[in-house]
Amino acid sequence: MQYRSFNDFKTSILGFGCMRFPIDEKGNIDEEKTFNMLDKALENGVNYYDTAYPYHNKNSELVLGRWLQTIDRDSVYVASKSPVWLINNIQEFDEMLNKQLERLQVDHLDFYLLHALNAERFNKLCDMGLFEHLADVKASGKISHIGFSFHDDYEVFEKIIKHYPWDFCQIQYNYMDINYQAGDKGYELAKKMHIPMVIMEPIRGGMLANVPSEIKELFNSYDDNSPASWALRWVMAHDNVMCVLSGMSNMDQVVDNLHTANLDLNLTDRQEKIYKEARALFNKRIQVNCTGCRYCMPCPFGVDIPDNFKVYNEGFIYDLKDKNKKEYQFIDESHRSNVCQKCGACITKCPQHIDIPHMLEMITNTYQD
């Protein structure tokens, strides 16, 4: 296991994300399998375990807490997150933290994140005066390090990271998402500010584990490591990354990830070239050349044009057309492609000159029952 040292802590480069534990036939966390996986990770040097209040229908913290009773608590770092969308004042923040400590059966958290910050949630926390309160929370000993996880555009990331003296931050980052949310620019800014990063979604929710055949062949031309290993290694090679989280669901994934965490993380020129080629091969599968600029919005009839295009593209890029039919259903009915009335108001606004009504019709025909 390789480790990264920042300030007063030394974390394993691989962290155990506790949001995808194995489940039994009833849909509950399979604790026997989960404990075996957690034990395997610990035995092989993983010292960072990341959970959150809502994971597994609010059961992840409870299960992790029971596992922590079977080991030396001081041998690991425990990270959890404040569900800020449920918090409306300082008292509720403190009450939630105390509740999470009880659920985890610990007296302190090594790392505590403000969960899934975006512009709206950040502004609410500012209005609450939470950032002034965090010094008192740290002084109480209940939290050792304060950070935030992030889901919004780069401009919002820049505003948040410059607002408070964070101990660390957490973003979605992988070799495909270099321009998504915080992306490369966010990584470089955090590095410049000497704020270490935890990385989530390094395998993009599994999408970079089951890659199209031409990309798997490209990786195999260099070595026989799995596509998931290639995805993890790209993120681990970044020197300002203190830990890369993987939401492991079975023992095979644990073993493969442990193998990756022991590889040489100094990428060769040929490996760098392979990542670029893989990205290009994925991008060739794009069906709609939409950059997500949202110049086409708002639609007079309510269609969320970029969101529909994003779901449609991902189905082709990652060979997940059937799965993406379900993703399409997650789009609010009033914002789906079939709401389009072909008024054409969007066409002249599009910098990419996409025939938007035609593409929306194609999406409707693809995903309609």
Buried (B, 14 or more C-beta within 10 A) or exposed (E): EBBBEBEEBEBBBBBBBBBBBBBEEEEEBBBEBBBBBBBBBBEBBBBBBBBBBBBBEEBBBBBBBBBBEEEEBEEBBBBBBBBBEEBEEBEBBBEBBEEBBEBBBBEBBBBBBBBBBBBEBBEBBBEBEBBEBBEEBBEEEBBBBBBBBBBBBBEBBBEBBEEBEBBBBBBBBBBBBBEBBBBBBBBEBBBEEEBBBBBBBBBBEBBBBBBBEEBBEBBEEEEEBBBBBBBBBBBBBBEBBBBBBBBBBEEEBBBBBBBBBEBEBEBEEEBEEBBEBBBEBBEEBBBBEBEEEEBBEEBEEEBBBBBBBBBBBBBBBBBBEEEBBEBBEEBEEEBBBBBBEEEEBBBEEBEEEBBBBEBBBBBBEBBEE
